[in-house]
């Protein structure tokens, strides 16, 4: 099992433990995502990013200048598999796309408007520091330890 597959499985298990139902993995080309129904009755879509060390890897193709959509139903969940217990960061899609855009613009500015080594590269890394405020933000997707079981 790859790091990406293991990360997706761990996120799926976490969502289920927080009361998500009808959770399924969907493939769209070479990308996959999880869709589920939350205890709040809404349906959400999650893209996962997993790592065992270092930074999470993604692409500048996801970069977009946008404002935070507080009603977003699409999220990225970053999981650090190198920590025990696993650590999760739940970011709204609109926020992470803008964050990638902002970080990439700062990077290009530092390098005279070009990538340092290869202008054709779309590689982009995301450090914990950039997403730390989103740790365990499951409530954004209508899931939390307090929405399951008999807790009122």
Buried (B, 14 or more C-beta within 10 A) or exposed (E): EEBBEBBBBBBBEBBBEBBBEEBEBEEEEEEBBBBBBBBEEEEBBBBBBBBEEEBBBBEBEBBEEEEEEEEBBBBBBBBBBEEEEBBBBBBBBBBBBBBBBEBBEEBBEEEEEEBEEEEEEEEBEBEBEBBEEBEEBBBBBBBBEEBBEEEE
